[in-house]
Amino acid sequence: MGSHSGAAVASPFKQPRAVWAVAFACVVSFMGIGLVDPILPVLAEELEATPAQVSLLFTSYLVVTAVAMLGVGWVSSRIGAKWTLILGLVLIVVFAGLAGTVDGVDGIVGFRAGWGLGNALFISTSLAVIVGSATGGFAGAIILYETALGLGIAVGPLLGGVLGGISWRGPFFGVSALMAIALVATLVFLPPTPKPEKKVSLVAPLAALRHRGLLTMGIMALLYNWGFFTLLGYAPYPMGLHDPLQLGWVFFAWGILVAVFAVWGAPWAQRRFGTAATLYVNLLGLGILLAVIGLGVSSPTVVIVAVILSGIFVGLNNTLTTQAVMLVSPVERPIASSAYGFVRFIGGGLAPFAAGKIAEATEQSVAFYVGAAAFLVAIPVLASGHRLITAAERPEPAETAETAETAAPSLQPAG
């Protein structure tokens, strides 16, 4: 990330107002990932729903985000980045607000799907806009974006816990209100962005998956997200914490580790050990932690400690996998990003629902063993593309700076 020179360290946080407006919206958007975590057990109780039914909150949101990823390039190449961002923000404001007004889990699941559509438009475009508007170059923009991602993932569950303590509807109204502020700030402070010269086809991201490197990384990320969202979407139940604020604190501690290791740990590990080696150890570590949760599922303390520690590996993974995808991909960065986002979010969307169903059919621990297996299977999948990753890791820093514009939408959160 080039954070060792004084200029690079000083510059990420000296930015024009347009960048701060989008960065704030990024924080709120990433808060939305973990915001519902602390209220999952309460929702199950109050709406008389099973964990599998409640986990559809993640499934509808992420599966729609996945499918919508395929169309983001098509949209933004026609209306430009600013209006794509604004359309995404409007959809999140509307659907997050509506999710707080309904009385049944089905209604919330439906509105979360609309929220997922807005999220796809927003996430895919936000880094492109930050890179295009930021001072201090590509490295500075990435540090700012990773900081927003880390802050959002850390604060989301805590805010969800505070608002969820008042009512389960609170987190939904909270996101809607904060995104409305971000929407106004983006409208006011972000100057018009030019439309790309070339229009992107709807089938381009799917066609890109014919490339072995991109498909390998996509399948690895699908398996990673299966394990990750088993952790995020199902681990709150065996913790035995019915107070949303207590659950919020657990995931806040987890999120702090995610943030620290995404922003500082990943660049260090990448320099010291290389991308591929770090990812192998990462996936193994996550597999072991999920197996520990399965073994100690009847002990809330074991589950809580293992979940918090997993933040270390999740943080490293967030930064390194998406960088690896862009390294091995032979197609334009935005198209690669959409293709990869589509495959990985499918895994994230299906996992929480499947975990709930597996637990109902067998017992809670089995859902976590399946998640652990997904992490472990991801290792040989990644190893099959080892040569591509190590070969692609050699570009000079000058080349990175040169391709900063096209690389923009690459570093989406792995969550």
Secondary structure as the mmCIF struct_conf table of DSSP 4:
data_model
#
loop_
_struct_conf.conf_type_id
_struct_conf.id
_struct_conf.beg_label_comp_id
_struct_conf.beg_label_asym_id
_struct_conf.beg_label_seq_id
_struct_conf.end_label_comp_id
_struct_conf.end_label_asym_id
_struct_conf.end_label_seq_id
TURN_TY1_P TURN_TY1_P1 SER A 3 HIS A 4
BEND BEND1 SER A 5 SER A 5
HELX_RH_AL_P HELX_RH_AL_P1 GLY A 6 ALA A 10
HELX_RH_3T_P HELX_RH_3T_P1 SER A 11 PHE A 13
BEND BEND2 LYS A 14 LYS A 14
HELX_RH_AL_P HELX_RH_AL_P2 ARG A 17 LEU A 35
TURN_TY1_P TURN_TY1_P2 VAL A 36 VAL A 36
HELX_RH_3T_P HELX_RH_3T_P2 ASP A 37 ILE A 39
HELX_RH_AL_P HELX_RH_AL_P3 LEU A 40 GLU A 46
TURN_TY1_P TURN_TY1_P3 LEU A 47 GLU A 48
HELX_RH_AL_P HELX_RH_AL_P4 PRO A 51 VAL A 54
TURN_TY1_P TURN_TY1_P4 SER A 55 SER A 55
HELX_RH_AL_P HELX_RH_AL_P5 LEU A 56 ILE A 79
HELX_RH_AL_P HELX_RH_AL_P6 ALA A 81 ALA A 99
TURN_TY1_P TURN_TY1_P5 GLY A 100 THR A 101
BEND BEND3 ASP A 103 GLY A 104
HELX_RH_AL_P HELX_RH_AL_P7 VAL A 105 SER A 133
BEND BEND4 THR A 135 GLY A 136
HELX_RH_AL_P HELX_RH_AL_P8 GLY A 137 ILE A 166
TURN_TY1_P TURN_TY1_P6 TRP A 168 ARG A 169
HELX_RH_AL_P HELX_RH_AL_P9 GLY A 170 PHE A 189
BEND BEND5 LEU A 190 LEU A 190
HELX_LH_PP_P HELX_LH_PP_P1 PRO A 191 PRO A 196
BEND BEND6 GLU A 197 LYS A 198
HELX_LH_PP_P HELX_LH_PP_P2 LYS A 199 SER A 201
TURN_TY1_P TURN_TY1_P7 LEU A 202 VAL A 203
HELX_RH_AL_P HELX_RH_AL_P10 ALA A 204 ALA A 208
TURN_TY1_P TURN_TY1_P8 LEU A 209 ARG A 210
BEND BEND7 HIS A 211 HIS A 211
HELX_RH_AL_P HELX_RH_AL_P11 ARG A 212 TYR A 234
TURN_TY1_P TURN_TY1_P9 ALA A 235 GLY A 240
BEND BEND8 ASP A 243 ASP A 243
HELX_RH_AL_P HELX_RH_AL_P12 PRO A 244 VAL A 260
HELX_RH_PI_P HELX_RH_PI_P1 PHE A 261 GLY A 265
HELX_RH_AL_P HELX_RH_AL_P13 ALA A 266 PHE A 273
HELX_RH_AL_P HELX_RH_AL_P14 THR A 275 LEU A 295
TURN_TY1_P TURN_TY1_P10 GLY A 296 SER A 298
HELX_RH_AL_P HELX_RH_AL_P15 PRO A 300 VAL A 328
BEND BEND9 VAL A 331 VAL A 331
HELX_RH_AL_P HELX_RH_AL_P16 ARG A 333 ALA A 361
BEND BEND10 THR A 362 THR A 362
HELX_RH_AL_P HELX_RH_AL_P17 GLN A 364 ALA A 383
TURN_TY1_P TURN_TY1_P11 SER A 384 GLY A 385
HELX_RH_AL_P HELX_RH_AL_P18 HIS A 386 ALA A 392
TURN_TY1_P TURN_TY1_P12 GLU A 393 GLU A 393
HELX_RH_AL_P HELX_RH_AL_P19 PRO A 397 GLU A 402
TURN_TY1_P TURN_TY1_P13 THR A 403 THR A 403
HELX_RH_AL_P HELX_RH_AL_P20 ALA A 404 ALA A 407
HELX_RH_3T_P HELX_RH_3T_P3 ALA A 408 SER A 410
#
